[in-house]
Amino acid sequence: MSEQKKKKTRYYYSEYVNHMVRFYLTCPDAIKTDGKRRADIENWIAVQGVMHDLPDDEREKVLSVYRTHYNLPKAVDMYCQKTGAESLDIWAMLTRVAGMIARRRGLV
C-alpha cells in the first residue's frame, strides 16, 4: 500500500471535533446547562444532532472508538483488532462524521 493511501486526513477542526465528541460522551442522554458555557452547549447539540442522524450501526462504531480513553489512532487500531474492521474504512467514516459535526457546529 502506498504512503499516500496510508495517510490519515487531518483538518484544522479535527482536534476540536474530537474534544466535542468526548465531551458529548460524558452526558450523551442530556446536558445540564447550569454552569456550562454556551460553546459547550452548542458543541453538545451539534454532536447530538449528527449522532441522531447516523444509522445505528455507524453510530455504534463511532462511539465505540471514542469511548476508549486512548488517542484516536490507538483507539482505531484497538477497535479494528477487536472487530476485524478495516482501518481505512473506520478512518474514512470518522473523517466523514467529523466533517458533519464541524459543519453542523459552523466550523466549516
C-alpha positions in Angstrom: 0.0 0.0 0.0 1.4 3.4 -0.9 2.2 6.0 1.7 -0.5 8.3 0.2 -3.2 5.7 0.9 -2.0 5.1 4.5 -2.1 8.8 5.3 -4.9 9.8 7.6 -6.6 13.1 6.8 -6.5 15.8 9.4 -8.3 19.0 9.2 -7.9 22.2 11.3 -11.0 21.2 13.2 -10.1 17.6 13.9 -8.8 18.0 17.4 -11.7 20.3 18.3 -14.3 17.8 17.0 -12.6 15.0 18.9 -12.9 17.1 22.1 -16.6 17.8 21.3 -17.4 14.1 20.8 -15.6 13.1 24.0 -17.5 15.8 25.9 -20.7 14.6 24.4 -19.9 11.1 25.7 -19.8 12.4 29.3 -23.5 13.1 29.1 -25.0 11.5 25.9 -28.6 11.5 27.0 -28.9 15.1 28.1 -26.8 18.1 29.0 -27.3 20.1 32.2 -26.9 23.7 31.2 -26.3 25.1 34.7 -22.7 26.4 34.8 -21.9 25.3 31.2 -20.5 27.7 28.7 -22.6 28.5 25.7 -19.9 26.9 23.4 -20.1 23.7 25.4 -23.8 23.5 25.0 -23.6 24.3 21.2 -20.9 21.7 20.8 -23.0 19.1 22.6 -26.1 19.9 20.4 -24.0 19.7 17.2 -22.6 16.2 18.1 -26.0 15.0 19.4 -27.7 16.1 16.1 -25.2 14.2 14.0 -25.2 11.1 16.2 -29.0 11.1 16.0 -28.9 11.3 12.2 -26.4 8.4 11.8 -27.6 4.9 11.1 -27.5 2.8 14.3 -24.6 0.6 13.2 -22.4 3.5 12.2 -23.2 5.5 15.4 -22.1 2.5 17.5 -18.9 2.2 15.6 -18.1 5.9 16.1 -19.0 5.8 19.7 -17.1 2.6 20.4 -13.9 4.2 19.1 -14.4 7.4 21.0 -15.4 5.6 24.3 -11.8 4.4 24.9 -9.5 6.7 26.8 -6.8 6.3 24.2 -5.8 8.7 21.5 -7.7 8.2 18.3 -5.1 6.2 16.3 -4.7 3.7 19.1 -8.5 3.6 19.6 -9.0 2.8 15.9 -6.3 0.1 16.0 -7.9 -1.5 19.0 -11.3 -1.4 17.5 -10.1 -2.9 14.3 -8.3 -5.7 16.1 -11.4 -6.4 18.2 -13.9 -6.4 15.4 -11.9 -7.3 12.3 -12.9 -4.0 10.6 -10.6 -2.4 8.1 -8.6 0.5 9.5 -9.0 2.6 6.4 -12.8 2.1 6.4 -13.0 3.3 10.0 -10.8 6.3 9.4 -12.9 7.2 6.4 -16.1 7.0 8.5 -14.6 9.0 11.3 -13.3 11.7 8.9 -16.8 11.9 7.3 -18.6 12.1 10.7 -16.1 14.7 12.0 -16.8 16.8 8.9 -20.6 16.5 9.5 -20.1 17.6 13.1 -17.9 20.5 12.1 -20.4 21.7 9.5 -23.3 21.4 12.0 -21.3 23.4 14.5 -20.4 26.1 11.9 -16.7 25.4 11.8 -16.7 25.0 8.0 
